[in-house]
Amino acid sequence: MAVEILMPALSPTMEEGTLAKWLVKEGDSVSSGDILAEIETDKATMEFEAVDDGIVGKILVAEGTAGVKVNTPIAVLLEEGESADAAPAPKAAAPAAAPAAAASPAPAAPKADGARVFASPLARRIAADKGLDLASIKGSGPHGRIVKADVEGSTAAPKAAAPAPAAPVASAPAAPAPVSASSVAKLYEGRAYTEMPLDGMRKTIAARLTEAKQTIPHFYLRREVRLDALMAFRAELNSKLEARGVKLSVNDFIIKACALALQAVPDANAVWAGDRVLKMKASDVAVAVAIEGGLFTPVLFDAEAKSLSKLSNEMKDLAKRARDRKLAPHEYQGGSFAISNLGMMGIENFDAVINPPHGAILAVGAGVKKPVVNAAGEIEVATMMSMTLSVDHRVIDGALGAELLAAIVENLENPIAMLA
């Protein structure tokens, strides 16, 4: 039976994508796990795998097509011996939150905790015909997706009856209407300008940062850190690591300092989860990386347990692949804390916007030589760096945030202790 291949949701935030390149053509035989196409999401270019065996009967969306909504039919997969004439007519895209569908689709089966079950269209149809509960079937396809073979001989329990619909809740007040492009353009009639349509990444950044500033109660804590000991220690380490091709940056020390501080102040190593706070055990530190047209925040997982040289090499690899838009979603999602460093661009201090659901983000400025008063009461020149900790007050209170920032400063001003 012909099955529609739908535009997949390759990341939680994806609503539409660009079908960058087809890697198969009509008439090709494909097996589960074969790469069908390359798809550009709001963050990266990713490969799209087949979840069923069959023959590519029709390609419905040409490569290079942008703005293809999630769950829009992009091709038709036929079984052996079927004709392309038997393929169903393409239907309009389903809402992005809906599961993948096929001709005569079965509804998506929710798991017990309400999470979506990932299954191929053919597997869903077979499960519906046999009265099987997809939530009780373990998938053997890519990323645990349920495929045809999983349901054909399954003895899973029958699908549970759907719960009664919840009582309607009072509607919230209508949000103010956004400013229209035409009304803004009228303000600049007669003035020369170039209109630049928003790509997927820019739309996502705009939506998430608007959400962050409107819903997160930010407060800001500021400290200066003296870098002289760190700079001398870094130079010494780099001279000894040169033969291994390792060159540590100040940013590597900042990542390590933050990771250890989150362990020293564990109540601050937390994220906001809507109706609760999740207190994390490992220090998963995200670092903002600027790319053309936007930015990524790849995550260094278990950063507290990694050496400076390992953190340095991992950060260089993540930054390079971020600029090439080759990061996988699991590499830039998650984390409890973030770092945004504009010091390398000459910015002395700034306030960063929290990346939800993180509890805080550290804005790092440039190291600047300044006159300071030392412990003996004498004036001397020192290299000082400004840092601002943006904090989500729902997760971290003022005193706890101050304790976290003090721990970061202590680590940076006594860098050799970070190796203990």
C-alpha positions as CSV (number, residue, x, y, z in Angstrom):
1,M,0.0,0.0,0.0
2,A,1.4,3.4,-0.9
3,V,2.6,5.5,2.0
4,E,3.3,9.2,2.1
5,I,6.7,10.4,3.3
6,L,6.1,13.6,5.3
7,M,8.4,16.5,6.1
8,P,9.8,15.5,9.5
9,A,10.2,17.5,12.6
10,L,14.0,17.2,13.1
11,S,14.1,19.4,16.2
12,P,11.6,20.3,18.9
13,T,11.4,23.9,17.6
14,M,11.1,23.1,13.9
15,E,7.9,24.2,12.2
16,E,9.1,24.3,8.6
17,G,12.3,23.5,6.7
18,T,14.1,23.6,3.3
19,L,14.3,20.4,1.3
20,A,17.9,21.1,0.4
21,K,18.7,18.0,-1.6
22,W,17.2,14.7,-2.6
23,L,19.6,11.7,-2.3
24,V,17.2,9.3,-4.1
25,K,15.2,9.5,-7.3
26,E,11.8,8.1,-8.4
27,G,12.0,4.4,-8.9
28,D,14.8,3.8,-6.4
29,S,14.5,1.0,-3.9
30,V,15.1,2.1,-0.3
31,S,15.4,0.2,3.0
32,S,14.8,1.4,6.6
33,G,17.7,3.6,7.7
34,D,18.7,4.7,4.1
35,I,19.3,8.4,3.8
36,L,16.5,10.0,1.6
37,A,17.3,13.7,1.7
38,E,19.1,16.6,3.3
39,I,16.9,19.0,5.1
40,E,17.8,22.5,6.4
41,T,16.1,23.2,9.8
42,D,16.2,26.5,11.7
43,K,19.6,25.4,13.1
44,A,21.4,22.9,10.8
45,T,21.4,20.8,7.7
46,M,20.4,17.3,8.7
47,E,20.0,13.9,6.9
48,F,16.5,12.4,6.8
49,E,16.3,8.6,7.0
50,A,13.7,6.2,5.6
51,V,11.8,4.3,8.3
52,D,10.2,1.7,5.9
53,D,11.3,-0.4,3.0
54,G,9.8,0.4,-0.4
55,I,10.2,2.1,-3.8
56,V,10.2,5.8,-4.2
57,G,7.1,6.3,-6.4
58,K,6.7,10.1,-6.6
59,I,8.7,13.0,-5.4
60,L,6.2,15.7,-4.5
61,V,8.5,18.5,-3.3
62,A,11.5,19.6,-5.5
63,E,14.9,20.0,-3.9
64,G,15.7,23.6,-3.0
65,T,12.1,24.3,-1.9
66,A,12.0,26.5,1.2
67,G,9.3,26.9,3.8
68,V,8.0,23.4,3.7
69,K,5.7,22.9,6.7
70,V,6.3,20.0,9.0
71,N,4.0,17.0,8.1
72,T,3.6,18.2,4.5
73,P,3.8,15.2,2.1
74,I,7.2,15.4,0.2
75,A,7.2,12.0,-1.5
76,V,5.3,8.7,-1.9
77,L,6.8,5.3,-1.0
78,L,5.3,2.2,-2.8
79,E,5.5,-1.5,-2.0
80,E,7.0,-3.9,-4.4
81,G,4.7,-4.3,-7.5
82,E,2.7,-1.2,-6.9
83,S,2.2,1.5,-9.5
84,A,2.9,5.1,-9.0
85,D,-0.6,5.7,-10.3
86,A,-1.9,4.1,-7.1
87,A,-0.3,6.8,-5.0
88,P,-2.7,8.9,-3.0
89,A,-3.2,12.6,-3.9
90,P,-1.0,14.8,-1.7
91,K,-2.9,16.4,1.3
92,A,-2.3,19.6,3.1
93,A,0.2,19.7,5.9
94,A,-1.1,18.7,9.4
95,P,-0.3,20.9,12.3
96,A,3.4,20.7,13.4
97,A,2.5,19.0,16.7
98,A,0.6,16.2,15.0
99,P,2.3,12.8,14.4
100,A,3.4,11.6,10.9
101,A,0.5,10.5,8.9
102,A,-0.2,8.3,5.8
103,A,-3.2,7.7,3.6
104,S,-6.1,6.6,6.0
105,P,-3.9,7.6,9.0
106,A,-4.2,6.1,12.4
107,P,-4.2,8.7,15.2
108,A,-1.0,9.2,17.2
109,A,-0.8,7.0,20.3
110,P,0.3,9.0,23.4
111,K,2.6,7.4,25.9
112,A,1.5,7.1,29.6
113,D,3.3,10.3,30.5
114,G,1.8,12.1,27.5
115,A,4.9,12.1,25.3
116,R,4.5,11.5,21.6
117,V,5.1,8.0,20.2
118,F,7.4,8.0,17.1
119,A,6.3,5.5,14.5
120,S,6.2,5.2,10.8
121,P,2.9,5.8,8.9
122,L,2.7,2.2,7.9
123,A,3.4,1.0,11.5
124,R,0.6,3.2,12.8
125,R,-1.9,1.9,10.2
126,I,-1.1,-1.7,11.0
127,A,-1.3,-1.0,14.8
128,A,-4.7,0.6,14.3
129,D,-6.0,-2.3,12.2
130,K,-4.8,-4.8,14.9
131,G,-6.0,-2.7,17.8
132,L,-2.5,-2.5,19.3
133,D,-1.2,0.2,21.7
134,L,1.9,1.7,20.2
135,A,3.1,3.0,23.5
136,S,3.7,-0.5,24.7
137,I,5.8,-1.5,21.6
138,K,9.6,-1.0,21.6
139,G,10.8,0.5,18.3
140,S,13.8,-0.9,16.4
141,G,14.0,1.9,13.8
142,P,16.3,5.0,13.8
143,H,16.2,6.7,17.2
144,G,13.8,4.1,18.6
145,R,11.1,4.8,16.0
146,I,8.5,2.0,15.6
147,V,8.5,0.5,12.1
148,K,6.5,-2.1,10.2
149,A,8.4,-5.1,11.6
150,D,7.8,-4.1,15.2
151,V,4.0,-4.3,14.9
152,E,3.5,-7.2,12.4
153,G,4.1,-9.9,15.0
154,S,3.4,-7.8,18.1
155,T,1.4,-9.1,21.0
156,A,1.1,-5.7,22.7
157,A,-1.9,-5.0,24.9
158,P,-4.9,-3.4,23.2
159,K,-5.0,0.3,22.9
160,A,-6.5,2.0,26.0
161,A,-9.6,4.1,25.7
162,A,-9.0,7.8,25.2
163,P,-9.5,9.8,28.4
164,A,-12.5,12.1,28.6
165,P,-11.8,15.6,27.3
166,A,-10.8,18.1,30.0
167,A,-13.2,20.8,31.0
168,P,-12.6,24.0,29.0
169,V,-10.6,26.7,30.8
170,A,-11.2,30.4,30.7
171,S,-9.5,32.0,27.8
172,A,-6.6,34.3,28.5
173,P,-6.8,38.0,27.5
174,A,-5.8,38.5,23.8
175,A,-2.2,39.5,23.3
176,P,-1.6,42.9,21.5
177,A,-1.4,42.6,17.8
178,P,2.2,42.6,16.5
179,V,3.3,45.5,14.4
180,S,2.7,44.8,10.7
181,A,5.4,45.0,8.1
182,S,3.3,47.3,6.0
183,S,2.8,49.8,8.8
184,V,6.5,49.9,9.5
185,A,7.3,50.3,5.7
186,K,5.0,53.3,5.5
187,L,7.2,55.1,8.0
188,Y,10.1,54.9,5.5
189,E,8.3,55.7,2.3
190,G,10.7,57.6,0.1
191,R,13.8,56.3,1.9
192,A,16.1,53.7,0.3
193,Y,16.4,50.3,2.1
194,T,16.9,46.6,1.4
195,E,14.3,44.2,2.6
196,M,15.7,41.0,4.1
197,P,13.2,38.2,4.7
198,L,13.7,36.3,8.0
199,D,15.2,32.7,7.6
200,G,14.2,29.9,9.9
201,M,17.0,30.6,12.4
202,R,16.3,34.3,12.7
203,K,12.6,33.6,13.3
204,T,13.5,31.1,16.0
205,I,15.9,33.5,17.7
206,A,13.3,36.3,17.6
207,A,10.6,34.0,19.1
208,R,12.8,32.6,21.8
209,L,14.3,35.8,22.9
210,T,10.9,37.5,23.0
211,E,9.7,34.7,25.1
212,A,12.7,34.9,27.4
213,K,12.4,38.7,28.0
214,Q,8.6,38.6,28.5
215,T,8.4,35.5,30.7
216,I,11.7,35.2,32.6
217,P,12.1,37.6,35.6
218,H,15.8,38.5,35.0
219,F,18.0,40.1,37.5
220,Y,21.7,41.0,37.1
221,L,24.8,40.5,39.3
222,R,28.1,42.1,38.3
223,R,31.7,41.4,39.4
224,E,35.2,42.1,38.1
225,V,37.8,39.4,38.1
226,R,41.6,40.0,38.2
227,L,43.2,38.0,35.4
228,D,46.9,38.4,36.0
229,A,47.4,35.0,37.7
230,L,45.3,33.3,35.0
231,M,47.2,34.9,32.1
232,A,50.6,33.8,33.6
233,F,49.4,30.3,34.3
234,R,47.8,30.0,30.8
235,A,51.1,31.1,29.2
236,E,53.0,28.5,31.2
237,L,50.6,25.7,30.3
238,N,50.5,26.6,26.6
239,S,54.3,26.4,26.4
240,K,54.2,22.9,27.8
241,L,51.3,21.8,25.7
242,E,52.6,23.2,22.4
243,A,54.2,19.9,21.4
244,R,50.8,18.2,21.7
245,G,49.2,20.9,19.5
246,V,47.0,22.2,22.3
247,K,46.5,26.0,22.9
248,L,44.2,26.9,25.7
249,S,42.2,30.1,25.5
250,V,40.9,32.3,28.3
251,N,37.4,31.1,27.4
252,D,38.5,27.5,28.1
253,F,39.4,28.5,31.7
254,I,36.0,30.4,32.0
255,I,34.1,27.2,31.0
256,K,36.0,25.1,33.5
257,A,35.6,27.8,36.2
258,C,31.8,27.9,35.7
259,A,31.5,24.1,35.6
260,L,33.3,23.7,38.9
261,A,31.4,26.6,40.5
262,L,28.1,24.9,39.6
263,Q,29.3,21.9,41.5
264,A,30.4,24.0,44.5
265,V,27.0,25.8,44.5
266,P,24.7,22.9,43.5
267,D,21.4,24.7,44.2
268,A,22.3,27.1,41.4
269,N,22.8,24.3,38.9
270,A,19.1,24.2,38.0
271,V,16.6,24.8,35.2
272,W,13.0,26.1,35.2
273,A,10.4,23.4,34.2
274,G,7.1,25.2,34.3
275,D,5.7,24.0,37.6
276,R,9.0,22.9,39.2
277,V,12.7,23.3,39.2
278,L,15.0,20.6,38.0
279,K,18.3,20.5,40.0
280,M,21.0,19.0,37.8
281,K,23.8,16.8,38.9
282,A,26.4,17.3,36.1
283,S,27.6,20.7,34.9
284,D,26.4,20.9,31.3
285,V,27.6,24.3,30.1
286,A,26.4,25.9,26.9
287,V,28.6,28.4,25.1
288,A,27.3,30.9,22.6
289,V,28.9,30.7,19.2
290,A,28.2,33.4,16.6
291,I,27.6,32.3,13.1
292,E,26.4,34.1,9.9
293,G,22.8,35.2,10.5
294,G,22.5,34.0,14.1
295,L,24.1,31.9,16.8
296,F,24.2,28.4,18.4
297,T,24.8,27.4,22.0
298,P,26.5,24.0,21.8
299,V,26.6,22.2,25.1
300,L,29.8,20.8,26.8
301,F,28.3,18.0,28.8
302,D,29.9,16.9,32.1
303,A,32.3,19.9,31.8
304,E,33.3,19.6,35.5
305,A,34.9,16.2,34.8
306,K,36.9,17.1,31.7
307,S,40.5,18.5,31.6
308,L,41.2,21.9,30.2
309,S,42.8,20.4,27.1
310,K,39.7,18.2,26.4
311,L,37.3,21.1,26.9
312,S,39.5,23.2,24.5
313,N,39.5,20.6,21.8
314,E,35.8,19.8,22.2
315,M,34.9,23.5,22.1
316,K,36.9,24.1,18.9
317,D,35.2,21.1,17.2
318,L,31.7,22.3,18.3
319,A,32.3,25.9,17.2
320,K,33.6,24.8,13.8
321,R,30.6,22.5,13.2
322,A,28.2,25.2,14.5
323,R,29.6,27.7,11.9
324,D,29.1,25.0,9.2
325,R,25.6,24.3,10.5
326,K,26.5,20.6,11.0
327,L,25.5,20.2,14.7
328,A,23.0,17.6,15.6
329,P,20.1,18.8,17.9
330,H,21.4,16.9,20.9
331,E,24.6,18.9,20.7
332,Y,22.9,22.3,21.2
333,Q,19.9,21.4,23.3
334,G,19.9,21.0,27.1
335,G,22.4,22.4,29.6
336,S,21.6,24.3,32.8
337,F,23.9,27.3,32.4
338,A,25.4,29.3,29.5
339,I,28.3,31.6,28.7
340,S,28.3,34.5,26.2
341,N,31.8,35.9,25.7
342,L,32.0,39.2,23.7
343,G,35.3,40.2,25.3
344,M,37.2,38.8,22.3
345,M,35.4,41.5,20.3
346,G,36.4,44.3,22.5
347,I,33.1,44.6,24.5
348,E,34.0,45.5,28.1
349,N,30.6,44.6,29.7
350,F,27.1,43.7,28.6
351,D,23.9,41.9,29.8
352,A,23.0,38.6,28.2
353,V,19.5,37.2,27.8
354,I,18.8,33.9,29.5
355,N,18.3,31.0,27.1
356,P,15.3,29.0,28.5
357,P,15.1,26.7,30.4
358,H,18.5,27.7,31.8
359,G,18.7,29.2,35.2
360,A,21.5,31.7,34.4
361,I,23.9,33.0,31.7
362,L,27.3,34.6,32.3
363,A,28.2,37.6,30.0
364,V,32.0,38.0,29.8
365,G,33.7,41.2,28.8
366,A,37.2,42.0,27.6
367,G,40.2,42.0,29.9
368,V,41.4,45.6,30.3
369,K,44.4,47.0,32.1
370,K,43.3,49.3,35.0
371,P,44.7,50.9,38.1
372,V,43.7,49.0,41.2
373,V,44.5,49.2,44.9
374,N,46.3,46.1,46.1
375,A,46.2,44.4,49.5
376,A,49.0,46.7,50.8
377,G,46.9,49.8,49.9
378,E,49.1,50.6,46.9
379,I,48.0,51.5,43.4
380,E,49.1,49.1,40.7
381,V,48.1,48.2,37.2
382,A,46.2,44.9,36.8
383,T,44.2,43.2,34.0
384,M,40.6,43.3,35.0
385,M,37.6,41.5,33.3
386,S,34.0,42.4,33.8
387,M,31.4,39.7,34.2
388,T,27.6,40.0,34.5
389,L,25.5,37.0,35.6
390,S,21.9,37.2,34.3
391,V,19.7,35.1,36.6
392,D,16.2,33.7,36.5
393,H,14.7,34.7,39.8
394,R,12.2,31.8,39.7
395,V,15.2,29.4,39.9
396,I,17.9,31.3,41.7
397,D,17.6,34.0,44.4
398,G,19.9,36.9,44.8
399,A,22.1,35.5,47.6
400,L,22.5,32.2,45.8
401,G,23.4,33.9,42.5
402,A,26.0,36.0,44.4
403,E,27.4,32.8,45.8
404,L,27.7,31.3,42.3
405,L,29.4,34.3,40.9
406,A,31.8,34.5,43.8
407,A,32.8,30.8,43.1
408,I,33.4,31.6,39.5
409,V,35.6,34.6,40.4
410,E,37.5,32.5,43.0
411,N,38.3,29.8,40.3
412,L,39.5,32.3,37.8
413,E,41.7,34.2,40.2
414,N,43.2,30.9,41.5
415,P,43.4,28.9,38.3
416,I,45.9,26.3,39.5
417,A,43.3,25.1,42.0
418,M,41.0,24.1,39.1
419,L,43.5,21.3,38.2
420,A,43.4,19.8,41.7
